[in-house]
Amino acid sequence: MRLHKAVIVAGTVLLLVATVAGSYFLRWLSVLFLGVFLAFFLFGIEIQVARPRLKRGVKVERKTDVERTVGLIRKARSGKVARSLVEEKIAEIYATLSDDYNSTYHSLLSEPNEALKALRSEGDFLDNLERALKIVEADLNEG
């Protein structure tokens, strides 16, 4: 923050009057003005720091959930990380349906059910995903 010369001069004059003045009343009056000056300086000048202006006109186009899921499935064809994310999403579906979310979620990841086993099986990932989703659909229709 840059200090103006007038602020330094006014503060110095008030400080000198508060310490050097002979009259008791004049000292306290100077201390009072120094306090007001300090409050104005702290809350009036320092708050006026230049902030970057937000431009409301700029809008970022967000992806929908469907587009995100499609992108995840495309990446899961070749990547193991995306495949594990798809497995976690299926485990979340089952955990949401259960009474105890956390224990069901962790038990499904360590001991997979039929849908996760179908997804993890060898072969084409998209075929495995289709079989796993049919199993999930059948489980949802039963419950």
N, C-alpha and C positions, 0 to 999 in steps of 0.2 A: 504494500500500500504506500502511496506517495503522500507525504505530508506537505501541506501548503505553508508558505511562510507566514501567512496571517494567523494560522492555527498555532504555530510555534510562538509567535510574538504574543498573542492573547494569553496563551497558557503561561508563558514566562512572566508576563506582567501580573497576572492574578496570583501566581505563586510567590512572586516577590512581595506583593502587597500583603499577602496572608502571613508571611514570615517576618517582614521588616516593619510593617506599620506600627505606630506607637499606640494608637487607640484600640482598645479591646473590641469595641463595637465594629470598627473598620476591619479588623482581622477576621472576625466571624462572618461579616458580610462578604468579604473576599473569599473565605473558605466556602461559603454557600454558593457564590457564583462559580467558583472553581469546580464544585461538585456538579452543578448544572451543566457547566461547560464540558466536564468529563463525560457526563451522561449523554450529552448531545454528540460528543465526539465518538463515543463507543457505539451508540445506537443509531446515530444519524448519518455519520460519514462512512463507517465501516460497512454498513449494510448495502451501501450504494456501489458495491463491487459489480463490475460489468459481468453479466452472465450471458451465456450464449442463448440466443432466442430460439425457441422451438418453432419449427415451421409446420404448421398444421396441414399444409397442402401436400406434403410428401406422404404418400401412403405406400406401405409395403404389402405386396400381394402375398397372402398367407396360403399355405397348402391346406386342403381339407384332410380329414382323417382318412378318407378313401385314397386320396393321392399319396399320403404318407405310407399307408399299408401296401399299396401297389409298389411303391419304391422299395419298401422293405423286402417284399417278396422277390422283386427283381434282383436285389443284392443277395438274397438268400440262395439263389440258384448256384452261386459260385463261392460265397463267403461263409465261413463257419460262424463268425460273430453274428451275422444277420440270422442264420439258422437258429442260434441259441436264443436270439430275441424273439423269434417266432414261437419257439418252445415255451419261453417265459410267458408270452401272451396267452397261449393255450392253458398253461398252468394257472394263470390269473383268472381265466374264465371259470375253471373248476373251483378255485379258491373262493371266488366271489359267491358261488352257489352254496358253499359249505357254511357251517355255523362258525367255525374257527378258521379265519382267513390265514393267519401266519403259519400255523402248524400244517394245514393242508397244503399250502404253497410249498413249504420246505420239504414235506414228505413226497410231494409229486416230483420235485426236482431230483431227490435222491432215489426214490422208488417210483419210476414212471408208470402211469396207467396205460391202458390199451391205446389211447389216442397218441400219447407221446411215444410209445414204442413203434407205432405205425409211422410216425413222422421221422423217427431216428433210423428206420430200417434202410437197408441198402437199396439202391436203384435211383430212379429219377425223383428229384426232390418235389416237383410239382405234383406228380402222381401220389407220392407219399403224403403231401399236404392235403390233397383232395380226399384221400382215405381218412386222414386224421380229422378233417373237418366234418366228414359224414358221421364219424363216430361221436364227435362232440355234439352234432345236431341230434343224433339219436339219444344221447344222454340228456340233452336239454328237453327233448320231447317226453322222455320218461319222467323227469323230475318235475 
